[in-house]
Amino acid sequence: MSHTLNPSDTPINLTPAAPVSRRRFITLSGGVAAGAALSAPFVQAQPAKIKVGMMLPATGTFASLGTAITNGFRMAVGERGGKLGSREIEYFAVDDESNPAKAPENTNRLVQRDKVDVLVGTVHSGVALGMAKIAKETGTLLLIPNAGADDITGPMCSPNIFRTSFSNWQPIHPLGKVMAERGHKTAVWISWKYAAGDESARSFKEGFEKTGGKVVKELGLPFPNVEFQALLAEIAAIKPDAVACFFAGAGAAKFISDYAAAGLKDKIPLYGSGFLTDGVLQAVQAQAQGVMTTLHYADSLPSKRDQEFRLNYAKQFKMQPDVYAVQGYDTGLLLAQAMESVKGDFGNKAALIKAMEGVKIDSPRGAWTMSKEHNPTQDIYLRKVEGEQNKFVSVAWKALADPGRGCRMA
């Protein structure tokens, strides 16, 4: 269920407050002293708080991702005194449970019941599609800090929907070129069978086969199933030059561990979208060594901006940041910069949207801009697991924009 959070994460007033007028108002009070009427000074009301609805996973496979995104968002806002364009914030949170079937109900709790001004979410592409549908219908501003469903910045694109992370097509498309350059001519693809897995599969295949490679088999299993043994046996029998995959969170850790336990790690090189190894290396450090991935963030980027971010994040949250923390942070930056541009006037939606469309985010991942479909145009990096880091190797693709196929912005 949704609940209101104050900036220190302590639950407060679970009953939604009555709507507050955005118009300035004054109150006049009077009193009588020694037979004379005395007028009190005019009192100007403070602007209404901006209500931010955080719809992210708090349980299940993607729970740690939701935590990192929340941390990053709050860190960005905290750097501005905990306000957005001088407006105080009231947080509302709901656990989306990574369950697409519950997406409409959970989104409506925030939009209809809690009357949030802006939605932030989520991780699971199927859930995000449900959020986007309601946001488009109601005109609620939606900021997506992770889910890469291509349709959101494709056929479902809308002026009030922005993504600060990636499209599913984007981070893995360069991997095909990377693998071909490393001499791999055949590959097996494996992933969960849901929106993110299916779209990543198509993008990888497009990139790999454009450069002369061949995907000889596509393997899949339902989300969040992690029984990989039968599929790993099939890979061993096929003997491809390499394996490419999409998994994330706890499922990714299980896959990496099972891949090594099946004896494949030293026989068939494993590659993947960077979500395979982000946020899981403490759990699978030995089994993951040498795995190469592509993503829009990497550890050890040669950037003072990133070094400062990592140091500040570690101090504040007592853990190292990952790509999910960066995406949450950039979501906070996007909203904060836009609100500063309109001087806190959230009611001026046209100006707010224009500000977001023209933004340049000075991100720890490297500076990025917003595409006309409202998806980041950004560098994609090649990374290699060394120790507990996804070490920067090179820029796999400079300023890559999602093709935004099917987007007709209203």
C-alpha positions as a Markdown table, in Angstrom:
| # | Residue | x | y | z |
|---|---|---|---|---|
| 1 | Met | 0.0 | 0.0 | 0.0 |
| 2 | Ser | 1.1 | 3.6 | -0.5 |
| 3 | His | 2.3 | 5.7 | 2.4 |
| 4 | Thr | 3.6 | 9.2 | 2.9 |
| 5 | Leu | 7.3 | 9.6 | 3.7 |
| 6 | Asn | 9.2 | 12.5 | 5.0 |
| 7 | Pro | 12.7 | 13.3 | 3.8 |
| 8 | Ser | 14.2 | 11.1 | 6.4 |
| 9 | Asp | 12.1 | 8.1 | 5.4 |
| 10 | Thr | 10.1 | 8.1 | 8.6 |
| 11 | Pro | 6.4 | 7.4 | 7.8 |
| 12 | Ile | 4.1 | 10.3 | 8.5 |
| 13 | Asn | 0.3 | 11.1 | 8.0 |
| 14 | Leu | -1.0 | 8.0 | 6.2 |
| 15 | Thr | -4.2 | 9.8 | 5.4 |
| 16 | Pro | -3.9 | 11.9 | 2.2 |
| 17 | Ala | -4.1 | 15.6 | 2.9 |
| 18 | Ala | -6.9 | 17.6 | 1.4 |
| 19 | Pro | -6.0 | 19.4 | -1.8 |
| 20 | Val | -4.3 | 22.7 | -1.3 |
| 21 | Ser | -4.9 | 25.7 | -3.6 |
| 22 | Arg | -1.9 | 26.9 | -5.5 |
| 23 | Arg | -3.1 | 30.5 | -5.4 |
| 24 | Arg | -1.5 | 32.9 | -3.0 |
| 25 | Phe | -3.8 | 33.9 | -0.2 |
| 26 | Ile | -3.7 | 36.2 | 2.8 |
| 27 | Thr | -5.3 | 36.0 | 6.1 |
| 28 | Leu | -6.3 | 38.9 | 8.2 |
| 29 | Ser | -6.9 | 38.6 | 11.9 |
| 30 | Gly | -7.9 | 41.3 | 14.3 |
| 31 | Gly | -8.1 | 41.8 | 18.0 |
| 32 | Val | -9.3 | 44.4 | 20.5 |
| 33 | Ala | -7.1 | 45.9 | 23.1 |
| 34 | Ala | -8.0 | 48.8 | 25.4 |
| 35 | Gly | -11.1 | 49.4 | 23.3 |
| 36 | Ala | -9.2 | 49.8 | 20.0 |
| 37 | Ala | -9.3 | 47.4 | 17.0 |
| 38 | Leu | -5.9 | 46.2 | 16.1 |
| 39 | Ser | -5.2 | 44.6 | 12.7 |
| 40 | Ala | -2.7 | 41.8 | 12.5 |
| 41 | Pro | 0.0 | 41.8 | 9.8 |
| 42 | Phe | -0.8 | 40.2 | 6.4 |
| 43 | Val | 0.4 | 36.6 | 6.3 |
| 44 | Gln | 1.4 | 35.0 | 3.0 |
| 45 | Ala | 0.9 | 31.3 | 2.7 |
| 46 | Gln | 3.8 | 29.1 | 1.7 |
| 47 | Pro | 3.5 | 27.5 | -1.7 |
| 48 | Ala | 1.9 | 24.0 | -1.7 |
| 49 | Lys | 4.3 | 21.1 | -1.4 |
| 50 | Ile | 5.1 | 19.2 | -4.5 |
| 51 | Lys | 3.8 | 15.6 | -4.1 |
| 52 | Val | 6.1 | 13.0 | -5.5 |
| 53 | Gly | 4.8 | 9.5 | -5.8 |
| 54 | Met | 7.6 | 6.9 | -5.7 |
| 55 | Met | 6.4 | 3.6 | -7.3 |
| 56 | Leu | 9.3 | 1.2 | -7.1 |
| 57 | Pro | 9.9 | -2.4 | -6.0 |
| 58 | Ala | 10.5 | -2.8 | -2.3 |
| 59 | Thr | 10.3 | -6.6 | -2.2 |
| 60 | Gly | 11.3 | -9.4 | -4.5 |
| 61 | Thr | 14.0 | -9.8 | -7.2 |
| 62 | Phe | 14.3 | -6.1 | -7.9 |
| 63 | Ala | 14.1 | -4.7 | -4.3 |
| 64 | Ser | 17.7 | -3.6 | -4.1 |
| 65 | Leu | 17.3 | -1.8 | -7.4 |
| 66 | Gly | 14.3 | 0.2 | -6.0 |
| 67 | Thr | 16.4 | 1.1 | -2.9 |
| 68 | Ala | 19.3 | 2.4 | -5.0 |
| 69 | Ile | 17.0 | 4.5 | -7.2 |
| 70 | Thr | 15.3 | 6.0 | -4.2 |
| 71 | Asn | 18.7 | 6.8 | -2.6 |
| 72 | Gly | 19.9 | 8.5 | -5.8 |
| 73 | Phe | 16.7 | 10.6 | -6.2 |
| 74 | Arg | 16.8 | 11.8 | -2.6 |
| 75 | Met | 20.5 | 12.5 | -2.8 |
| 76 | Ala | 19.9 | 14.8 | -5.8 |
| 77 | Val | 17.1 | 16.6 | -4.1 |
| 78 | Gly | 19.0 | 16.8 | -0.9 |
| 79 | Glu | 21.9 | 18.6 | -2.6 |
| 80 | Arg | 19.3 | 21.4 | -3.2 |
| 81 | Gly | 18.2 | 21.7 | 0.4 |
| 82 | Gly | 15.5 | 19.0 | 0.0 |
| 83 | Lys | 13.4 | 21.3 | -2.3 |
| 84 | Leu | 12.4 | 21.5 | -5.9 |
| 85 | Gly | 12.5 | 25.0 | -7.2 |
| 86 | Ser | 12.1 | 26.4 | -3.6 |
| 87 | Arg | 9.1 | 24.1 | -3.1 |
| 88 | Glu | 9.1 | 21.6 | -0.3 |
| 89 | Ile | 8.4 | 18.0 | -1.1 |
| 90 | Glu | 5.9 | 15.4 | 0.2 |
| 91 | Tyr | 6.8 | 11.8 | -0.7 |
| 92 | Phe | 4.3 | 9.0 | -1.2 |
| 93 | Ala | 5.6 | 5.5 | -1.8 |
| 94 | Val | 4.1 | 2.2 | -3.0 |
| 95 | Asp | 5.7 | -1.2 | -3.5 |
| 96 | Asp | 4.9 | -2.2 | -7.1 |
| 97 | Glu | 6.0 | -5.8 | -6.3 |
| 98 | Ser | 7.3 | -6.0 | -9.9 |
| 99 | Asn | 3.8 | -7.2 | -10.8 |
| 100 | Pro | 2.3 | -5.8 | -14.1 |
| 101 | Ala | -1.2 | -7.0 | -13.1 |
| 102 | Lys | -1.1 | -4.6 | -10.1 |
| 103 | Ala | 0.3 | -1.6 | -12.0 |
| 104 | Pro | -3.1 | 0.1 | -12.8 |
| 105 | Glu | -4.3 | -0.2 | -9.2 |
| 106 | Asn | -1.0 | 0.9 | -7.6 |
| 107 | Thr | -0.6 | 3.8 | -10.0 |
| 108 | Asn | -4.2 | 5.0 | -9.4 |
| 109 | Arg | -3.5 | 4.9 | -5.6 |
| 110 | Leu | -0.9 | 7.6 | -6.2 |
| 111 | Val | -2.7 | 9.5 | -8.9 |
| 112 | Gln | -6.3 | 9.4 | -7.8 |
| 113 | Arg | -6.1 | 8.9 | -4.0 |
| 114 | Asp | -2.8 | 10.7 | -3.0 |
| 115 | Lys | -3.1 | 13.3 | -5.8 |
| 116 | Val | 0.6 | 13.3 | -6.6 |
| 117 | Asp | 2.0 | 15.9 | -8.9 |
| 118 | Val | 4.6 | 13.6 | -10.4 |
| 119 | Leu | 5.2 | 9.9 | -10.6 |
| 120 | Val | 8.6 | 8.3 | -10.3 |
| 121 | Gly | 8.9 | 4.6 | -11.4 |
| 122 | Thr | 9.7 | 2.0 | -12.1 |
| 123 | Val | 12.2 | -1.0 | -12.7 |
| 124 | His | 10.1 | -3.7 | -14.3 |
| 125 | Ser | 9.2 | -2.9 | -18.0 |
| 126 | Gly | 5.7 | -4.5 | -17.7 |
| 127 | Val | 4.8 | -2.4 | -14.7 |
| 128 | Ala | 6.1 | 0.7 | -16.3 |
| 129 | Leu | 3.9 | 0.1 | -19.4 |
| 130 | Gly | 0.9 | 0.1 | -17.0 |
| 131 | Met | 2.1 | 3.3 | -15.3 |
| 132 | Ala | 2.7 | 5.0 | -18.7 |
| 133 | Lys | -0.9 | 4.2 | -19.8 |
| 134 | Ile | -2.4 | 5.9 | -16.8 |
| 135 | Ala | 0.0 | 8.8 | -16.9 |
| 136 | Lys | -0.9 | 9.4 | -20.6 |
| 137 | Glu | -4.6 | 9.2 | -19.8 |
| 138 | Thr | -4.5 | 11.5 | -16.8 |
| 139 | Gly | -1.7 | 13.9 | -17.9 |
| 140 | Thr | 0.3 | 13.1 | -14.8 |
| 141 | Leu | 4.0 | 13.8 | -15.2 |
| 142 | Leu | 5.9 | 10.5 | -15.2 |
| 143 | Leu | 9.6 | 10.2 | -14.8 |
| 144 | Ile | 11.0 | 6.7 | -15.4 |
| 145 | Pro | 14.3 | 6.0 | -13.7 |
| 146 | Asn | 14.9 | 2.5 | -15.0 |
| 147 | Ala | 12.4 | 0.4 | -17.0 |
| 148 | Gly | 13.5 | 0.3 | -20.6 |
| 149 | Ala | 10.3 | -0.8 | -22.5 |
| 150 | Asp | 10.9 | 0.4 | -26.0 |
| 151 | Asp | 7.2 | 1.3 | -26.5 |
| 152 | Ile | 7.3 | 4.0 | -23.7 |
| 153 | Thr | 9.5 | 6.2 | -26.0 |
| 154 | Gly | 8.0 | 4.6 | -29.1 |
| 155 | Pro | 4.3 | 4.2 | -29.8 |
| 156 | Met | 3.3 | 5.2 | -26.2 |
| 157 | Cys | 5.4 | 8.4 | -26.2 |
| 158 | Ser | 3.7 | 11.4 | -24.7 |
| 159 | Pro | 4.8 | 15.0 | -23.8 |
| 160 | Asn | 4.3 | 14.3 | -20.0 |
| 161 | Ile | 6.4 | 11.1 | -20.0 |
| 162 | Phe | 10.2 | 11.2 | -19.7 |
| 163 | Arg | 12.8 | 8.5 | -19.2 |
| 164 | Thr | 16.2 | 9.1 | -17.5 |
| 165 | Ser | 17.7 | 5.7 | -18.0 |
| 166 | Phe | 17.7 | 3.9 | -21.3 |
| 167 | Ser | 15.5 | 2.1 | -23.8 |
| 168 | Asn | 15.9 | -1.7 | -23.9 |
| 169 | Trp | 17.2 | -1.3 | -27.4 |
| 170 | Gln | 20.0 | 1.1 | -26.3 |
| 171 | Pro | 22.6 | -0.4 | -23.9 |
| 172 | Ile | 22.9 | -3.8 | -25.6 |
| 173 | His | 22.8 | -2.7 | -29.2 |
| 174 | Pro | 26.6 | -1.9 | -29.2 |
| 175 | Leu | 27.4 | -5.4 | -27.7 |
| 176 | Gly | 26.9 | -7.1 | -31.0 |
| 177 | Lys | 29.6 | -4.9 | -32.6 |
| 178 | Val | 31.9 | -5.4 | -29.6 |
| 179 | Met | 31.5 | -9.2 | -29.8 |
| 180 | Ala | 32.1 | -9.3 | -33.6 |
| 181 | Glu | 35.2 | -7.2 | -33.1 |
| 182 | Arg | 36.5 | -9.7 | -30.6 |
| 183 | Gly | 36.2 | -12.5 | -33.2 |
| 184 | His | 32.9 | -14.2 | -32.1 |
| 185 | Lys | 30.9 | -15.4 | -35.1 |
| 186 | Thr | 28.2 | -17.4 | -33.3 |
| 187 | Ala | 26.2 | -16.7 | -30.1 |
| 188 | Val | 23.4 | -18.1 | -28.0 |
| 189 | Trp | 21.1 | -15.6 | -26.5 |
| 190 | Ile | 19.4 | -16.2 | -23.1 |
| 191 | Ser | 17.0 | -14.1 | -21.0 |
| 192 | Trp | 13.7 | -13.9 | -19.2 |
| 193 | Lys | 10.7 | -13.9 | -21.5 |
| 194 | Tyr | 9.1 | -10.5 | -20.8 |
| 195 | Ala | 9.3 | -7.1 | -22.3 |
| 196 | Ala | 12.8 | -6.2 | -21.3 |
| 197 | Gly | 14.2 | -9.6 | -22.2 |
| 198 | Asp | 12.4 | -9.8 | -25.6 |
| 199 | Glu | 13.4 | -6.3 | -26.6 |
| 200 | Ser | 17.0 | -6.7 | -25.5 |
| 201 | Ala | 17.1 | -9.9 | -27.6 |
| 202 | Arg | 15.9 | -8.1 | -30.7 |
| 203 | Ser | 18.4 | -5.3 | -30.2 |
| 204 | Phe | 21.4 | -7.6 | -29.6 |
| 205 | Lys | 20.5 | -9.7 | -32.6 |
| 206 | Glu | 20.2 | -6.6 | -34.8 |
| 207 | Gly | 23.6 | -5.3 | -33.7 |
| 208 | Phe | 25.4 | -8.7 | -33.9 |
| 209 | Glu | 24.1 | -9.8 | -37.2 |
| 210 | Lys | 24.7 | -6.4 | -38.8 |
| 211 | Thr | 28.4 | -7.0 | -38.2 |
| 212 | Gly | 28.4 | -10.6 | -39.6 |
| 213 | Gly | 27.6 | -12.6 | -36.5 |
| 214 | Lys | 24.9 | -15.2 | -36.2 |
| 215 | Val | 22.5 | -15.9 | -33.2 |
| 216 | Val | 22.2 | -19.6 | -33.5 |
| 217 | Lys | 19.7 | -20.1 | -30.6 |
| 218 | Glu | 17.5 | -17.9 | -28.5 |
| 219 | Leu | 16.6 | -19.4 | -25.1 |
| 220 | Gly | 14.2 | -18.0 | -22.5 |
| 221 | Leu | 12.3 | -18.7 | -19.3 |
| 222 | Pro | 9.4 | -16.9 | -17.6 |
| 223 | Phe | 10.2 | -14.0 | -15.2 |
| 224 | Pro | 11.3 | -14.4 | -12.4 |
| 225 | Asn | 12.1 | -18.1 | -12.9 |
| 226 | Val | 15.8 | -18.9 | -12.0 |
| 227 | Glu | 15.9 | -22.6 | -12.9 |
| 228 | Phe | 18.7 | -22.3 | -15.5 |
| 229 | Gln | 20.2 | -25.8 | -15.4 |
| 230 | Ala | 18.3 | -27.3 | -18.5 |
| 231 | Leu | 19.1 | -24.2 | -20.6 |
| 232 | Leu | 22.8 | -24.2 | -19.5 |
| 233 | Ala | 23.0 | -27.9 | -20.6 |
| 234 | Glu | 21.6 | -26.9 | -24.0 |
| 235 | Ile | 24.2 | -24.1 | -24.3 |
| 236 | Ala | 27.0 | -26.6 | -23.5 |
| 237 | Ala | 25.7 | -28.9 | -26.3 |
| 238 | Ile | 25.5 | -26.1 | -28.9 |
| 239 | Lys | 29.0 | -24.9 | -28.2 |
| 240 | Pro | 28.6 | -21.3 | -29.5 |
| 241 | Asp | 31.6 | -18.9 | -29.7 |
| 242 | Ala | 29.9 | -16.9 | -26.9 |
| 243 | Val | 26.8 | -16.4 | -24.9 |
| 244 | Ala | 24.9 | -13.0 | -24.5 |
| 245 | Cys | 22.2 | -12.4 | -22.0 |
| 246 | Phe | 19.8 | -10.1 | -20.2 |
| 247 | Phe | 19.2 | -10.6 | -16.5 |
| 248 | Ala | 19.1 | -8.2 | -13.5 |
| 249 | Gly | 19.0 | -8.2 | -9.7 |
| 250 | Ala | 19.0 | -11.4 | -7.7 |
| 251 | Gly | 18.2 | -13.4 | -10.9 |
| 252 | Ala | 21.4 | -12.1 | -12.5 |
| 253 | Ala | 23.4 | -13.3 | -9.5 |
| 254 | Lys | 21.9 | -16.7 | -9.7 |
| 255 | Phe | 22.6 | -17.0 | -13.5 |
| 256 | Ile | 26.2 | -16.0 | -13.1 |
| 257 | Ser | 26.7 | -18.5 | -10.3 |
| 258 | Asp | 25.0 | -21.3 | -12.2 |
| 259 | Tyr | 26.9 | -20.5 | -15.4 |
| 260 | Ala | 30.2 | -20.9 | -13.6 |
| 261 | Ala | 29.0 | -24.0 | -11.7 |
| 262 | Ala | 28.0 | -25.7 | -15.0 |
| 263 | Gly | 31.6 | -25.4 | -16.1 |
| 264 | Leu | 30.9 | -22.9 | -18.9 |
| 265 | Lys | 32.7 | -19.8 | -17.5 |
| 266 | Asp | 36.2 | -20.9 | -18.8 |
| 267 | Lys | 34.9 | -22.5 | -22.0 |
| 268 | Ile | 32.3 | -20.1 | -23.5 |
| 269 | Pro | 32.8 | -16.4 | -22.8 |
| 270 | Leu | 29.8 | -14.7 | -21.2 |
| 271 | Tyr | 28.6 | -11.2 | -22.2 |
| 272 | Gly | 25.5 | -9.2 | -21.4 |
| 273 | Ser | 23.7 | -6.0 | -20.9 |
| 274 | Gly | 25.4 | -4.3 | -18.0 |
| 275 | Phe | 22.5 | -5.0 | -15.7 |
| 276 | Leu | 23.8 | -8.6 | -15.5 |
| 277 | Thr | 26.7 | -7.5 | -13.2 |
| 278 | Asp | 25.5 | -4.2 | -11.7 |
| 279 | Gly | 24.7 | -4.4 | -8.0 |
| 280 | Val | 25.4 | -8.1 | -7.7 |
| 281 | Leu | 29.2 | -8.4 | -7.6 |
| 282 | Gln | 29.5 | -8.7 | -3.8 |
| 283 | Ala | 27.4 | -11.9 | -4.1 |
| 284 | Val | 29.2 | -13.4 | -7.1 |
| 285 | Gln | 32.6 | -11.8 | -7.2 |
| 286 | Ala | 34.6 | -15.0 | -8.1 |
| 287 | Gln | 32.2 | -16.3 | -10.6 |
| 288 | Ala | 31.8 | -13.0 | -12.4 |
| 289 | Gln | 35.5 | -12.2 | -13.0 |
| 290 | Gly | 36.2 | -11.3 | -16.7 |
| 291 | Val | 32.5 | -11.0 | -17.7 |
| 292 | Met | 32.2 | -8.1 | -20.2 |
| 293 | Thr | 29.0 | -6.0 | -20.6 |
| 294 | Thr | 27.8 | -2.8 | -22.2 |
| 295 | Leu | 26.0 | -0.1 | -20.3 |
| 296 | His | 25.6 | 3.7 | -20.0 |
| 297 | Tyr | 27.6 | 3.7 | -16.7 |
| 298 | Ala | 30.9 | 2.1 | -15.5 |
| 299 | Asp | 33.0 | 2.0 | -12.4 |
| 300 | Ser | 36.3 | 4.0 | -12.6 |
| 301 | Leu | 35.1 | 6.4 | -15.3 |
| 302 | Pro | 37.8 | 9.0 | -15.9 |
| 303 | Ser | 35.6 | 11.8 | -14.5 |
| 304 | Lys | 35.9 | 14.1 | -11.5 |
| 305 | Arg | 32.1 | 14.4 | -11.5 |
| 306 | Asp | 31.7 | 10.7 | -11.1 |
| 307 | Gln | 34.4 | 10.4 | -8.4 |
| 308 | Glu | 32.7 | 13.1 | -6.3 |
| 309 | Phe | 29.3 | 11.4 | -6.7 |
| 310 | Arg | 30.7 | 8.0 | -5.7 |
| 311 | Leu | 32.4 | 9.5 | -2.6 |
| 312 | Asn | 29.3 | 11.4 | -1.5 |
| 313 | Tyr | 26.9 | 8.5 | -2.1 |
| 314 | Ala | 29.2 | 6.1 | -0.1 |
| 315 | Lys | 29.3 | 8.5 | 2.8 |
| 316 | Gln | 25.6 | 9.1 | 2.8 |
| 317 | Phe | 24.4 | 5.5 | 2.3 |
| 318 | Lys | 27.3 | 3.4 | 3.5 |
| 319 | Met | 27.5 | 1.5 | 0.2 |
| 320 | Gln | 28.9 | 1.9 | -3.3 |
| 321 | Pro | 26.6 | 3.3 | -5.9 |
| 322 | Asp | 25.7 | 1.4 | -9.1 |
| 323 | Val | 23.9 | 2.3 | -12.3 |
| 324 | Tyr | 20.5 | 2.3 | -10.6 |
| 325 | Ala | 21.7 | 4.9 | -8.1 |
| 326 | Val | 22.9 | 7.0 | -10.9 |
| 327 | Gln | 19.6 | 6.8 | -12.7 |
| 328 | Gly | 17.7 | 7.8 | -9.6 |
| 329 | Tyr | 20.1 | 10.6 | -9.1 |
| 330 | Asp | 19.6 | 11.9 | -12.6 |
| 331 | Thr | 15.9 | 11.7 | -12.3 |
| 332 | Gly | 16.2 | 14.0 | -9.3 |
| 333 | Leu | 18.5 | 16.3 | -11.3 |
| 334 | Leu | 16.0 | 16.4 | -14.2 |
| 335 | Leu | 13.1 | 17.4 | -12.0 |
| 336 | Ala | 15.1 | 19.8 | -9.9 |
| 337 | Gln | 16.6 | 21.6 | -12.9 |
| 338 | Ala | 13.3 | 21.9 | -14.6 |
| 339 | Met | 11.6 | 23.2 | -11.5 |
| 340 | Glu | 14.4 | 25.8 | -11.0 |
| 341 | Ser | 13.9 | 26.9 | -14.7 |
| 342 | Val | 10.2 | 27.6 | -14.0 |
| 343 | Lys | 10.9 | 29.1 | -10.6 |
| 344 | Gly | 8.9 | 26.5 | -8.8 |
| 345 | Asp | 5.7 | 27.1 | -10.9 |
| 346 | Phe | 4.7 | 23.5 | -11.3 |
| 347 | Gly | 1.3 | 24.6 | -12.7 |
| 348 | Asn | 3.1 | 25.9 | -15.8 |
| 349 | Lys | 3.2 | 22.5 | -17.4 |
| 350 | Ala | 4.2 | 23.7 | -20.9 |
| 351 | Ala | 7.2 | 25.5 | -19.6 |
| 352 | Leu | 8.2 | 22.6 | -17.4 |
| 353 | Ile | 8.0 | 20.1 | -20.3 |
| 354 | Lys | 10.0 | 22.5 | -22.5 |
| 355 | Ala | 12.7 | 22.8 | -19.8 |
| 356 | Met | 13.0 | 19.0 | -19.5 |
| 357 | Glu | 13.2 | 18.6 | -23.3 |
| 358 | Gly | 16.1 | 21.1 | -23.5 |
| 359 | Val | 18.0 | 19.9 | -20.4 |
| 360 | Lys | 21.6 | 18.9 | -20.4 |
| 361 | Ile | 22.3 | 16.7 | -17.4 |
| 362 | Asp | 25.8 | 16.9 | -15.9 |
| 363 | Ser | 25.6 | 13.2 | -14.7 |
| 364 | Pro | 28.1 | 10.9 | -13.1 |
| 365 | Arg | 27.7 | 8.7 | -16.2 |
| 366 | Gly | 28.8 | 11.6 | -18.4 |
| 367 | Ala | 26.7 | 14.5 | -19.8 |
| 368 | Trp | 23.6 | 13.6 | -21.6 |
| 369 | Thr | 20.7 | 15.3 | -23.4 |
| 370 | Met | 17.1 | 14.4 | -23.9 |
| 371 | Ser | 16.0 | 13.0 | -27.3 |
| 372 | Lys | 12.9 | 14.3 | -29.0 |
| 373 | Glu | 11.2 | 11.1 | -27.8 |
| 374 | His | 12.2 | 11.9 | -24.2 |
| 375 | Asn | 14.9 | 9.3 | -23.8 |
| 376 | Pro | 18.6 | 10.0 | -22.9 |
| 377 | Thr | 21.1 | 10.4 | -25.8 |
| 378 | Gln | 24.2 | 9.1 | -24.1 |
| 379 | Asp | 27.5 | 7.2 | -24.3 |
| 380 | Ile | 27.5 | 3.4 | -23.9 |
| 381 | Tyr | 30.5 | 1.9 | -22.3 |
| 382 | Leu | 32.3 | -1.4 | -22.5 |
| 383 | Arg | 33.0 | -2.7 | -19.0 |
| 384 | Lys | 34.9 | -5.7 | -17.6 |
| 385 | Val | 34.4 | -7.3 | -14.1 |
| 386 | Glu | 37.5 | -6.9 | -12.1 |
| 387 | Gly | 37.2 | -7.5 | -8.3 |
| 388 | Glu | 34.0 | -5.9 | -7.2 |
| 389 | Gln | 33.9 | -3.4 | -10.0 |
| 390 | Asn | 32.5 | -3.1 | -13.6 |
| 391 | Lys | 35.7 | -1.5 | -14.8 |
| 392 | Phe | 35.6 | 1.0 | -17.6 |
| 393 | Val | 37.3 | -0.4 | -20.7 |
| 394 | Ser | 36.3 | 1.9 | -23.6 |
| 395 | Val | 33.4 | 3.9 | -25.1 |
| 396 | Ala | 31.5 | 1.2 | -27.1 |
| 397 | Trp | 29.2 | 3.8 | -28.8 |
| 398 | Lys | 29.4 | 7.6 | -28.5 |
| 399 | Ala | 26.1 | 9.6 | -28.0 |
| 400 | Leu | 23.8 | 6.7 | -28.9 |
| 401 | Ala | 20.1 | 7.7 | -29.3 |
| 402 | Asp | 17.2 | 5.3 | -29.3 |
| 403 | Pro | 15.5 | 5.2 | -32.7 |
| 404 | Gly | 12.2 | 6.0 | -31.1 |
| 405 | Arg | 10.3 | 3.8 | -33.6 |
| 406 | Gly | 6.6 | 4.6 | -33.7 |
| 407 | Cys | 6.8 | 7.7 | -31.6 |
| 408 | Arg | 4.3 | 10.4 | -32.6 |
| 409 | Met | 4.5 | 13.0 | -29.9 |
| 410 | Ala | 1.1 | 14.7 | -29.4 |
